[in-house]
Each structure stands twice: as C-alpha cells, then as structure tokens.
C-alpha cells in the first residue's frame, strides 16, 4: 500500500518557492509572523492555520489558493498546478450546481 504524501513538507516547499518567486525575504513577513516562524514553516516543522496562509499570501501578493495548489500539485510545473486548480473547481461546481443543491 502506498503512503500518502506528506503535505506539510509539500506546503513547506511551495511556500519557499512562492516566496522566492515573488522575491520576498523571510523578514518581509514581520507584519504577520517572525522570521523564525517562517523558517519553521519552510522546513516543515510547523503547519499554518488557514488564516495564517491567507496572511502569508497577502504579504507575497498572491491568492492563498496559489500556495495551496502548488503544495498539492504532483510537481512544480504550471500544468500540474493548473490540473489541481481545475480539479478543485470542477468539484466545487458539482457540489454547488443547482441539481446538487435542490437534492440537499
């Protein structure tokens, strides 16, 4: 049986990648977190709350789903991230479709 991926480590990698791509230092997050906390997140030692992901994304100027999609993507390619976002959008659409809502 295959093991589930360790998403906290994938989140750590995604956060570091987005931070690097947006050219932010760990110190740039001092409005919402300490450099020590950001370092711990990027090493997979801590797991952020949803509100913390929102704050971190705001500092980097990206939507929180960007960081999460990059964490859940199979690899770091734009196509893998697009696949994750498309799959999530399809599931949300299906759940919120008028037929689904009227059945509930």
MMTF fields as JSON, N, C-alpha, C and O atoms, coordinates in Angstrom:
{
  "mmtfVersion": "1.0.0",
  "mmtfProducer": "UNKNOWN",
  "numBonds": 415,
  "numAtoms": 416,
  "numGroups": 104,
  "numChains": 1,
  "numModels": 1,
  "chainsPerModel": [1],
  "groupsPerChain": [104],
  "chainIdList": ["A"],
  "bondAtomList": [4, 2, 8, 6, 12, 10, 16, 14, 20, 18, 24, 22, 28, 26, 32, 30, 36, 34, 40, 38, 44, 42, 48, 46, 52, 50, 56, 54, 60, 58, 64, 62, 68, 66, 72, 70, 76, 74, 80, 78, 84, 82, 88, 86, 92, 90, 96, 94, 100, 98, 104, 102, 108, 106, 112, 110, 116, 114, 120, 118, 124, 122, 128, 126, 132, 130, 136, 134, 140, 138, 144, 142, 148, 146, 152, 150, 156, 154, 160, 158, 164, 162, 168, 166, 172, 170, 176, 174, 180, 178, 184, 182, 188, 186, 192, 190, 196, 194, 200, 198, 204, 202, 208, 206, 212, 210, 216, 214, 220, 218, 224, 222, 228, 226, 232, 230, 236, 234, 240, 238, 244, 242, 248, 246, 252, 250, 256, 254, 260, 258, 264, 262, 268, 266, 272, 270, 276, 274, 280, 278, 284, 282, 288, 286, 292, 290, 296, 294, 300, 298, 304, 302, 308, 306, 312, 310, 316, 314, 320, 318, 324, 322, 328, 326, 332, 330, 336, 334, 340, 338, 344, 342, 348, 346, 352, 350, 356, 354, 360, 358, 364, 362, 368, 366, 372, 370, 376, 374, 380, 378, 384, 382, 388, 386, 392, 390, 396, 394, 400, 398, 404, 402, 408, 406, 412, 410],
  "bondOrderList": [1, 1, 1, 1, 1, 1, 1, 1, 1, 1, 1, 1, 1, 1, 1, 1, 1, 1, 1, 1, 1, 1, 1, 1, 1, 1, 1, 1, 1, 1, 1, 1, 1, 1, 1, 1, 1, 1, 1, 1, 1, 1, 1, 1, 1, 1, 1, 1, 1, 1, 1, 1, 1, 1, 1, 1, 1, 1, 1, 1, 1, 1, 1, 1, 1, 1, 1, 1, 1, 1, 1, 1, 1, 1, 1, 1, 1, 1, 1, 1, 1, 1, 1, 1, 1, 1, 1, 1, 1, 1, 1, 1, 1, 1, 1, 1, 1, 1, 1, 1, 1, 1, 1],
  "groupList": [{"groupName": "UNK", "atomNameList": ["N", "CA", "C", "O"], "elementList": ["N", "C", "C", "O"], "formalChargeList": [0, 0, 0, 0], "bondAtomList": [1, 0, 2, 1, 3, 2], "bondOrderList": [1, 1, 2], "singleLetterCode": "X", "chemCompType": "L-PEPTIDE LINKING"}],
  "groupTypeList": [0, 0, 0, 0, 0, 0, 0, 0, 0, 0, 0, 0, 0, 0, 0, 0, 0, 0, 0, 0, 0, 0, 0, 0, 0, 0, 0, 0, 0, 0, 0, 0, 0, 0, 0, 0, 0, 0, 0, 0, 0, 0, 0, 0, 0, 0, 0, 0, 0, 0, 0, 0, 0, 0, 0, 0, 0, 0, 0, 0, 0, 0, 0, 0, 0, 0, 0, 0, 0, 0, 0, 0, 0, 0, 0, 0, 0, 0, 0, 0, 0, 0, 0, 0, 0, 0, 0, 0, 0, 0, 0, 0, 0, 0, 0, 0, 0, 0, 0, 0, 0, 0, 0, 0],
  "groupIdList": [1, 2, 3, 4, 5, 6, 7, 8, 9, 10, 11, 12, 13, 14, 15, 16, 17, 18, 19, 20, 21, 22, 23, 24, 25, 26, 27, 28, 29, 30, 31, 32, 33, 34, 35, 36, 37, 38, 39, 40, 41, 42, 43, 44, 45, 46, 47, 48, 49, 50, 51, 52, 53, 54, 55, 56, 57, 58, 59, 60, 61, 62, 63, 64, 65, 66, 67, 68, 69, 70, 71, 72, 73, 74, 75, 76, 77, 78, 79, 80, 81, 82, 83, 84, 85, 86, 87, 88, 89, 90, 91, 92, 93, 94, 95, 96, 97, 98, 99, 100, 101, 102, 103, 104],
  "secStructList": [7, 7, 7, 7, 7, 7, 2, 2, 2, 2, 2, 2, 2, 2, 2, 2, 2, 2, 2, 2, 2, 6, 6, 7, 7, 4, 4, 4, 4, 6, 6, 6, 1, 7, 2, 2, 2, 2, 2, 2, 2, 2, 6, 6, 1, 7, 7, 7, 7, 2, 2, 2, 2, 2, 2, 2, 2, 2, 2, 2, 6, 1, 7, 2, 2, 2, 2, 2, 2, 2, 2, 2, 1, 1, 1, 1, 1, 2, 2, 2, 2, 2, 2, 2, 2, 2, 2, 2, 2, 2, 2, 2, 2, 2, 2, 2, 1, 2, 2, 2, 2, 2, 2, 7],
  "xCoordList": [0.839, 0.0, 0.893, 1.847, 0.587, 1.412, 1.044, -0.11, 2.051, 1.829, 1.315, 1.645, 0.503, 0.041, 1.212, 2.085, 1.227, 2.298, 2.269, 1.212, 3.399, 3.493, 3.238, 4.156, 1.971, 1.593, 2.238, 2.414, 2.602, 3.261, 4.615, 5.058, 5.279, 6.552, 6.321, 7.12, 5.244, 4.917, 4.512, 4.852, 3.784, 3.449, 4.724, 4.87, 5.641, 6.906, 7.631, 8.105, 7.715, 8.383, 7.643, 8.27, 6.322, 5.526, 5.685, 5.853, 5.633, 5.792, 7.147, 7.243, 8.179, 9.53, 9.638, 10.257, 9.04, 9.09, 8.347, 8.865, 7.144, 6.38, 7.109, 7.183, 7.639, 8.389, 9.574, 9.842, 10.268, 11.414, 10.991, 11.607, 9.927, 9.459, 8.923, 9.015, 8.366, 7.852, 8.918, 8.657, 10.109, 11.282, 11.065, 11.334, 10.577, 10.401, 11.397, 11.687, 11.908, 12.77, 11.89, 10.727, 12.443, 11.691, 11.362, 10.342, 12.208, 11.984, 10.794, 10.21, 10.434, 9.295, 7.964, 6.973, 7.946, 6.718, 6.544, 5.645, 7.41, 7.348, 6.038, 5.762, 5.22, 3.903, 2.927, 1.928, 3.222, 2.285, 2.968, 2.293, 4.279, 4.992, 6.457, 6.988, 7.084, 8.522, 9.306, 8.793, 10.541, 11.408, 11.594, 11.686, 11.65, 11.802, 10.604, 10.773, 9.4, 8.196, 8.178, 7.84, 8.537, 8.573, 9.594, 9.336, 10.735, 11.76, 11.238, 11.475, 10.532, 9.963, 8.915, 8.84, 8.106, 7.127, 7.834, 7.435, 8.874, 9.589, 10.398, 10.796, 10.639, 11.32, 10.329, 10.732, 9.043, 8.025, 7.909, 7.34, 8.436, 8.383, 7.078, 6.673, 6.432, 5.15, 4.163, 4.543, 2.878, 1.795, 0.93, 0.454, 0.717, -0.038, -1.545, -2.056, -2.235, -3.7, -4.117, -3.3, -5.379, -5.894, -5.755, -5.41, -6.019, -5.878, -4.42, -4.146, -3.49, -2.068, -1.669, -0.888, -2.185, -1.912, -2.402, -1.728, -3.568, -4.123, -3.204, -2.96, -2.699, -1.798, -0.483, 0.01, 0.068, 1.329, 1.165, 2.016, 0.066, -0.204, -0.361, 0.107, -1.012, -1.196, 0.146, 0.331, 1.063, 2.397, 3.068, 3.738, 2.889, 3.524, 2.737, 3.222, 1.521, 0.703, 0.095, -0.117, -0.187, -0.814, -2.071, -2.244, -2.934, -4.124, -3.671, -2.775, -4.262, -3.866, -3.936, -3.157, -4.882, -5.002, -3.752, -3.483, -2.994, -1.765, -0.795, -0.244, -0.593, 0.329, -0.195, 0.566, -1.491, -2.069, -2.033, -1.711, -2.359, -2.328, -0.918, -0.721, 0.057, 1.445, 1.846, 2.651, 1.284, 1.579, 0.952, 1.542, -0.226, -0.936, -0.604, -0.985, 0.096, 0.452, 1.458, 2.256, 1.408, 2.318, 3.764, 4.691, 3.955, 5.299, 5.198, 4.114, 6.301, 6.336, 5.984, 6.203, 5.447, 5.148, 3.829, 2.929, 3.72, 2.454, 1.285, 0.158, 1.549, 0.472, -0.053, -1.258, 0.83, 0.408, -0.432, -1.425, -0.034, -0.798, -2.161, -3.179, -2.176, -3.438, -4.358, -5.566, -3.814, -4.622, -5.275, -6.449, -4.52, -5.065, -6.2, -7.264, -5.975, -6.999, -8.235, -9.361, -8.031, -9.157, -9.978, -11.208, -9.289, -9.976, -10.797, -11.945, -10.208, -10.92, -12.123, -13.19, -11.962, -13.063, -14.203, -15.375, -13.856, -14.885, -15.651, -16.874, -14.936, -15.598, -16.512, -17.639, -16.03, -16.848, -18.083, -19.179, -17.915, -19.04, -20.081, -21.281, -19.607, -20.523, -21.29, -22.497, -20.586, -21.236, -22.244, -23.273, -21.951, -22.805, -23.774, -24.471, -23.82, -24.734, -26.179, -26.465, -27.09, -28.491, -29.086, -29.861, -28.745, -29.277, -28.805, -29.585, -27.533, -26.974, -27.593, -27.881, -27.795, -28.372, -29.813, -30.234, -30.6, -32.01, -32.197, -33.223, -31.214, -31.299, -31.019, -31.506, -30.231, -29.807, -30.86, -30.674],
  "yCoordList": [-1.17, 0.0, 1.246, 1.325, 2.208, 3.406, 4.388, 4.483, 5.109, 6.096, 7.39, 7.738, 8.098, 9.421, 10.39, 10.273, 11.349, 12.344, 13.137, 13.288, 13.631, 14.463, 15.902, 16.622, 16.317, 17.638, 18.775, 19.858, 18.562, 19.653, 19.958, 21.107, 18.91, 19.146, 19.75, 20.563, 19.362, 19.949, 21.408, 22.251, 21.713, 23.106, 23.892, 25.012, 23.321, 23.993, 24.351, 25.476, 23.405, 23.644, 24.709, 25.599, 24.623, 25.589, 26.997, 27.951, 27.137, 28.45, 29.047, 30.216, 28.248, 28.73, 29.11, 30.117, 28.305, 28.579, 29.874, 30.707, 30.045, 31.265, 32.474, 33.521, 32.339, 33.448, 33.837, 35.02, 32.849, 33.113, 33.751, 34.711, 33.201, 33.718, 35.144, 35.92, 35.483, 36.841, 37.76, 38.925, 37.216, 37.969, 38.601, 39.784, 37.79, 38.247, 37.524, 36.343, 38.238, 37.619, 37.146, 37.534, 36.321, 35.885, 37.075, 37.076, 38.06, 39.251, 40.077, 40.844, 39.926, 40.677, 40.296, 41.013, 39.192, 38.706, 39.209, 38.767, 40.137, 40.598, 41.272, 41.459, 41.644, 42.217, 41.162, 41.498, 39.877, 38.834, 37.656, 36.844, 37.549, 36.399, 36.751, 37.701, 35.971, 36.165, 35.398, 34.461, 35.803, 35.095, 33.644, 32.742, 33.427, 32.077, 31.2, 30.032, 31.762, 31.004, 30.683, 29.564, 31.653, 31.416, 30.325, 29.444, 30.386, 29.364, 27.986, 27.002, 27.916, 26.641, 26.117, 24.913, 27.017, 26.611, 26.053, 25.019, 26.733, 26.326, 25.048, 24.419, 24.668, 23.398, 22.286, 21.156, 22.604, 21.604, 21.26, 20.227, 22.106, 21.853, 22.331, 21.859, 23.271, 23.8, 23.767, 23.77, 23.735, 23.74, 24.959, 25.134, 25.81, 27.038, 26.811, 25.834, 27.714, 27.727, 28.337, 28.924, 28.192, 28.779, 30.299, 30.9, 30.918, 32.374, 32.793, 33.855, 31.982, 32.297, 32.159, 32.972, 31.15, 31.011, 32.266, 32.776, 32.754, 33.965, 35.16, 35.943, 35.308, 36.415, 36.318, 37.315, 35.119, 34.916, 35.233, 35.882, 34.768, 35.016, 36.515, 37.024, 37.22, 38.658, 39.385, 40.306, 38.98, 39.596, 39.38, 40.277, 38.194, 37.873, 38.403, 38.369, 38.895, 39.448, 38.392, 38.633, 37.21, 36.136, 35.656, 35.894, 34.987, 34.383, 33.17, 32.446, 32.931, 31.778, 30.446, 29.532, 30.345, 29.101, 28.816, 27.66, 29.841, 29.631, 28.784, 27.802, 29.166, 28.429, 27.013, 26.048, 26.887, 25.569, 24.692, 23.507, 25.259, 24.475, 23.997, 22.869, 24.849, 24.434, 23.325, 22.457, 23.355, 22.304, 20.971, 19.917, 21.007, 19.783, 19.275, 18.158, 20.068, 19.645, 18.495, 18.4, 17.64, 16.495, 16.918, 16.23, 18.039, 18.58, 20.1, 20.66, 20.754, 22.22, 22.882, 24.081, 22.121, 22.7, 23.472, 23.154, 24.484, 25.219, 24.306, 24.532, 23.277, 22.365, 21.567, 21.34, 21.143, 20.384, 21.257, 20.797, 22.508, 23.445, 23.705, 23.74, 23.886, 24.098, 22.895, 23.063, 21.696, 20.481, 20.448, 20.1, 20.808, 20.835, 21.846, 21.545, 23.038, 24.077, 23.697, 23.952, 23.093, 22.674, 21.598, 21.644, 20.638, 19.559, 20.13, 19.739, 21.043, 21.664, 22.462, 22.411, 23.197, 23.981, 23.079, 23.386, 21.971, 21.032, 20.434, 20.301, 20.074, 19.521, 20.565, 20.252, 21.786, 22.85, 23.113, 23.274, 23.159, 23.393, 22.292, 22.559, 21.061, 19.917, 20.003, 19.763, 20.343, 20.45, 21.586, 21.481, 22.666, 23.848, 23.987, 24.995, 22.99, 23.072, 23.061, 22.492, 23.681, 23.734, 22.353, 22.214, 21.34, 19.994, 19.449, 18.851, 19.657, 19.179, 19.896, 19.28, 21.194, 21.998, 21.633, 21.556, 21.4, 21.075, 19.676, 19.402, 18.786, 17.433, 17.459, 16.605, 18.44, 18.518, 19.069, 19.207],
  "zCoordList": [0.0, 0.0, 0.0, 0.774, -0.859, -0.94, 0.167, 0.586, 0.621, 1.666, 1.063, -0.071, 1.834, 1.391, 1.445, 2.305, 0.521, 0.552, 1.853, 2.467, 2.265, 3.457, 3.05, 2.657, 3.149, 2.651, 3.412, 2.854, 4.688, 5.395, 4.757, 4.748, 4.217, 3.542, 2.162, 1.696, 1.518, 0.23, 0.406, -0.424, 1.486, 1.767, 2.02, 1.53, 2.774, 3.073, 1.777, 1.616, 0.869, -0.413, -1.22, -1.794, -1.266, -2.033, -1.471, -2.231, -0.146, 0.472, 0.127, -0.247, 0.252, -0.054, -1.535, -1.879, -2.4, -3.832, -4.174, -4.917, -3.636, -3.911, -3.329, -3.971, -2.14, -1.528, -2.407, -2.615, -2.91, -3.775, -5.105, -5.566, -5.713, -6.998, -6.892, -7.843, -5.734, -5.53, -4.933, -4.632, -4.77, -4.295, -2.921, -2.711, -2.006, -0.632, 0.271, 0.075, 1.246, 2.246, 3.401, 3.503, 4.254, 5.424, 6.325, 7.013, 6.317, 7.139, 6.637, 7.402, 5.366, 4.826, 5.481, 5.341, 6.179, 6.802, 8.229, 8.945, 8.641, 10.035, 10.407, 11.592, 9.42, 9.719, 10.244, 10.881, 9.972, 10.408, 11.099, 11.732, 10.992, 11.57, 11.801, 11.225, 12.647, 12.862, 11.803, 11.19, 11.599, 10.666, 11.11, 10.278, 12.419, 12.958, 12.585, 12.237, 12.657, 12.305, 10.816, 10.431, 9.97, 8.527, 8.214, 7.394, 8.86, 8.668, 9.069, 8.368, 10.188, 10.647, 9.661, 9.419, 9.092, 8.081, 6.851, 6.314, 6.412, 5.209, 5.397, 4.417, 6.615, 6.89, 7.233, 7.505, 7.219, 7.511, 8.982, 9.336, 9.835, 11.273, 11.9, 12.963, 11.227, 11.699, 10.555, 9.384, 10.912, 9.926, 10.203, 11.325, 9.192, 9.43, 9.471, 8.924, 10.119, 10.071, 8.734, 8.024, 8.408, 7.178, 7.195, 6.178, 8.333, 8.403, 8.233, 7.674, 8.704, 8.535, 7.071, 6.574, 6.364, 4.928, 4.205, 3.311, 4.594, 3.994, 4.234, 3.316, 5.438, 5.77, 4.986, 4.458, 4.919, 4.198, 2.712, 2.105, 2.143, 0.725, 0.474, -0.544, 1.389, 1.235, 1.19, 0.393, 2.027, 2.024, 0.665, 0.154, 0.081, -1.2, -2.395, -3.526, -2.144, -3.218, -4.125, -5.313, -3.559, -4.335, -3.614, -2.419, -4.35, -3.754, -2.931, -3.365, -1.764, -0.946, -1.705, -1.435, -2.661, -3.429, -4.259, -4.587, -4.599, -5.365, -4.545, -5.043, -3.3, -2.431, -2.2, -2.278, -1.918, -1.668, -2.914, -2.826, -4.069, -5.312, -5.607, -6.059, -5.353, -5.581, -4.607, -4.946, -3.404, -2.425, -2.824, -2.587, -3.42, -3.779, -5.177, -5.527, -5.983, -7.336, -7.276, -6.343, -8.269, -8.322, -8.55, -8.123, -9.218, -9.428, -9.495, -9.327, -9.735, -9.705, -11.031, -11.201, -11.959, -13.268, -13.25, -12.473, -14.108, -14.215, -14.586, -14.145, -15.396, -15.796, -14.607, -14.499, -13.721, -12.539, -11.613, -11.05, -11.458, -10.627, -11.265, -10.574, -12.577, -13.284, -13.128, -12.963, -13.178, -13.004, -11.622, -11.496, -10.593, -9.225, -9.135, -8.594, -9.662, -9.603, -10.412, -9.985, -11.567, -12.407, -11.694, -11.689, -11.098, -10.384, -9.218, -9.01, -8.476, -7.35, -7.842, -7.23, -8.939, -9.487, -9.957, -9.741, -10.597, -11.055, -9.881, -9.936, -8.824, -7.647, -6.994, -6.609, -6.873, -6.27, -7.117, -6.582, -8.435, -9.341, -9.178, -9.112, -9.115, -8.976, -7.653, -7.612, -6.582, -5.27, -5.218, -4.551, -5.919, -5.841, -7.01, -7.123, -7.868, -9.007, -8.513, -7.459, -9.256, -8.824, -8.532, -7.586, -9.316, -9.085, -7.738, -6.997, -7.426, -6.171, -4.979, -3.953, -5.124, -4.043, -3.791, -2.637, -4.866, -4.699, -4.11, -3.489, -4.299, -3.732, -2.236, -1.496, -1.789, -0.393, 0.449, 1.658]
}
